[in-house]
Every structure is written in C-alpha cells, then in structure tokens.
Amino acid sequence: MEVKEKTANRKSFKRKTIIELIMVVGIIILLNYVASFYFKRLDLTVEKRFTLAPTTVKLLKNLDDVVYVKVYLAGDLPVGFKRLENGIRETLDEFRVYAKDNIQYEFINPSENPDKKSREDVFRQLYKDGITPTNLQEKDEEGRTSQKVIFPGALVSYRGSEIAVDFLKSNISQTPEQNLNGSVEEIEYSLMTSLRKLRKEFGQSIAFIEGHGELPEDNVADITNSLKEYYSVERVQINGKLNSLSERVQDSTGYRVRNKYDLIIIAKPDSVFKEQDKYIIDQYLMYGGKILWLIDPVNVDSFGLKSSTLALIKELNIENDMLFKYGVRVNPNLVQDVQCAVIPVNTAIAGTQPHFTPSPWIYFPLLQPVAANPIGRNVNLVFGQFVSSVDAVGDDQKVKKTVLLTSSQNSRLMNAPVRIGLELINEKIDPRFFDKSNIPVALLMEGKFRSIYNNRLTPEMYDSHEIAFKDESFSTKMVVIGDGDMIRNNVKKIGFNNEPLPLGYDRYTGETFGNKEFLLNVINYLLDDSGFMNLRTREIKLRLLDRASLETSRTYWQVINTIVPVLIIIFIGLFISFFRKRKYTKTSA
C-alpha cells in the first residue's frame, strides 16, 4: 500500500513539474513576443559607455546609404591598444543597432603581409591617406626591445567620398595610459565628426576679418584649410561698409537684418579700429553672430630681429570699451611660465662658428586647456607666444563666462612696458618666484550681450537703412584669447611658393602642440547649436594597476588566482557531498 502511494505521489510530482515547466516556457515565449514590439537597451556600466548620445542616434537612424569603416588597428597589439581596438569595435556595434546594415566595418592588420616591401607600400599608402602611424617599442621577457609600427586610425567611406580618422590622442602632459583612455573616450566623437563631414552637415560660413593689420592669409593657411573641410571660409575687409557683415533683407514678415556669416575671426590686429568698424562688429554680434578674438595687447614684434626689445602697450581701441562692455578684459601684460617651449640660442664664443642650443624661453608658455569643458578635454598643451592674461569683468547675469585656457602652476605676470632680453635664458629658473597658478588666457562667453552703442549712436549710424540698430543681442557666443599668434602657422619657402607648416608645429623640437585641435574645438563649439560637442564630455574612469605593488606581491597574487579558486571548488564539492549524504541517510531511516 505504501509503495503504491509513493508511486502515485511521484507521478503527481512529475506531472506537476512538467506543467510548471511548460507554463514557464510559455510565459518566456509570450514575453519575448510582446518585447519584440518594443525597443529598449539597458546600459549597466557606471560611465554609460554603451549609451550613444541622442544626436548620434538621430544621425544613424537617418542614414540613407552605407557607411563603410576600415579600421587599421588589429593584430598582436599591446594591452592598451587592444583596449582601444575593442572600444572601436564596440562603438561600431552600437552604431549598427540603430543604423542596421547602413554601418559596415572591417578590421585590418596592415602589418600582416610577410613581404617587407609590400608591407612598406601599405604603410606609405595609409600615411598618404591621412592616417598617422605610431612607432611602438616592445620589450620581451629577456629585456630586448623591438620596433613596431601601428596605425591607430580608420578610413570612413560614404557615397564615393573617403576621410581618415585618427583615434590616438597625444598629450605630452599625460601618461601613455591616460592618452589611451582619452582616445577611448573620444571614439564616438571622432567617428561622428568624420561622418558629419562626409554628409556635409557643417553648412555654416566663416569670415577672417581684414583691414586692421590682422594676420595675412599665408599665416592662417593651415587652420583655413582645416576649416574648409567643415565650412565655407572667406576673407572680408569691413572698411566702414555697414553691409559688410550684415544686410537688411525682405521676407513675408517685412524687413529684417540677416548676418552674412555665422562666425568671424579677428586674428592679431595691430592697428586701431575705427568707430564705424566697431559699430559693424557690434551689430553683427547683436544679431546673433559669433566672434573669435585673438588679441595681442602688448607689442613685441621687433623681438627676434635683435636680442632685446621693449614691449609696449598696443592701442587697438577695442579693449577699454568694446571688450570690457561685453564682459572681458585683455590685460596689457605678459605671462612668464616655467612650463615653456624652447628657442635656439647661439652659445658659441664670439668670433667662432655659431652653435645653437635649445633653451627654455619663459615668454613662450605651454598653456593648459581646461579639461572640464568639451573644448579643452583631451587636448594637448597649446603653444603660446608672448601671451597676455584675460579676466572676466562685470556682473551681467545674462552672460555665462568659462575659462578655456590657463598657464601652469608656476607662472607670473609682467606688466607692460617691460624690457625683454635673451639674458633671461642664462638666469636659473627659480619656481618660488613664479607664484601664480592657472592664469586665465582664454575666455568663453555665452548669453545675451549689451551693445556698446546703446545711447551713444552717431547720426550716421542712427539714420542708416542698412542695419536696424539693436541694443541687446540674441543668445550668442564669443571667445577671447590673449594671444594673437596662437592661430599663426609658420611658412616654409619652396622656390617662389610659400608652404604652410602645421599649426602648433615646433621646428626646434619636432613636437606638434594642440593649437589646431584647440582652435577647431573652439570654432566647432561656437557654431554648434545641436549639442554635438557634448560628445567630448564622455568620461571613462581609468582604473590602473599599481605596478610597483604588483611586482612586490607577484607570488601572493599568483597563489590567490590559481590555488584559491581550486580550493573553493573542492570545498563546495565536499559540502554538497556531505549535505546529500546526510539528507538521504535521514530519508532511508
């Protein structure tokens, strides 16, 4: 009787288990069917590294043709570059979630060809296409080093056009690990910038202002060529013409004023601005125009022709009323910084063959971009020449002010007029006398500005039919930088032609500083109305191992990672065996 009862209970339990299993499977199938009508992704990482920005998602969903990405970072790579490779792959996979088959990619190892000549041909072609190579030094277990060339970049193709992307950041003030981490942070921004270029989504226009001794075309050729990849660029001479920057147009609502350019750049003027020109620039700003000022309030142009000079205050007629009224003061001083570039100095004895030695020059500071702002994030040090400080002034609550660029922790200010001589190089730099830190030299201002001509219009300005006077601006932006040479590239003479050298390139050290990237970020930010630049604010925390501790505790961690897991498994097995033995002993009893 007991046997039959046990058999019946066992069958009942089995039937109940099967029914429960069928119900669970049915619920899972039903939930999957319902979920197929809804799209939702969960990113459980702290930094939300797998969450794309809304602007990125919108662009990817609107792709109307295939984007093909060839990534040349593959093969046997060091751990840091392997992390960069995985980051690129994961980002492209995320792109495919929204763009479907309109995003195609492949990873190529340019070093995989065993034939040296063929491999070098590939390297030359990639460099010609615009991908910058990186030379790695690898050390084996026996301490021998070997050289390896990698190309941390990609070629992005769309509708017959192709553009190169460099993923690797190179900031000399950061460690290699920090540079690689910054490169991972900006993968999405780098890829989306290239895609927007190919789709020609940057439709704005820029004008370099002339007529006040601004830098000539050859000296801004490098930044101009880079800007032409995004925008249309012109050079404009105001010359008192009221319609040079803005014009009055008629539409269905009547007459209105329209700016001809989205941004104007005033690069190192050296002569006085007439009131008529100031009025034209002021009203351009009032009607929503953006301005990038690069100002030298101190004149040291004669330095270089002789070993010493007297730096004097430069009169431009814009500092004390125009810029000050907008909320910024460009000070007539010069920044000296322990963190500085070098210049060649002839150290040979008089009468002998010249011998030039690179020597630190404290008037050429290496400026630090402020990482908290998307403009300066992960940007290399910026090369400055005879830089002046800038201060935020006034308490206008309608204008937000943000410092973009500063000196180092060890710097000081010299008020003009000041004598500048090469004998400074022979003096030992004592950091104790450089007691000022993070002196601001570039300022971003955003908001609504007041016109400097409010209640002081001349009759000619008042009666003008070309510009309707406006006393407060639409919401707009401007950046003021206390260094006119920051945008200037050197020029190399080749025959009868002038070839611009890369902006930020130092001929004496071969180092390329962050001038171009910083200024491009400034301009892109000023012209960005969609929040695209916020992609540069992505932050991935760097969790590095303590290498010194790892070396001293190598045996301890090897034991923890090899023996302890085995012991845990043995312990679990013994516990389960003991538990089963005890359970079934009681049942049989």
ABEGO torsion letter per residue (X at the ends): XAAAAAAAAAAAAAAAAAAAAAAAAAAAAAAAAAAAABBBBBBABAAGAABBBAAAAAAAAABABBBBBBBABBEBBBAAAAAAAAAAAAAAAAAAAAAEAABBBBBBBAAABABAAAAAAAAAAAAAAGBBBBBBBBBBAAGBBBBBBBBBBBBBBBGGBBBBBBABBBBAABBAAAAAAAAAAAAAAAAAAAAAAAAGABABBBBBBBGAGBBBAAAAAAAAAAAAAABBBBBBBAGGBAAAABBBBBBAAEBBBBBABABBBBBGBABBBBAAAAAAAAAAAAAGBBBBBBBBABBAAABGABABBBBBBBBAGAAAAAAAAAGBBBBBBBBBBABBBBBBBBABBBGBBBBBBBBBBAABBBBBBBAABAAABGBBBBBBBGBBBBBBBEABAABBBBBABBBBABBBBBBOBBBBBAAAAABBBBAAABABBGBBABBBBBEBBBBAABGABBAAAAABAABBBBABBBBBBBBBBABAAAABBBBBBBEABBBBBBBGBBAAAGBBBAAAAAAAAAAAAAABAAGAAAAAABBBBBBBBBAAAAAAAAAAAAAAAAAAAAAAAAAAAAAAAAAAAAAAAAAAX
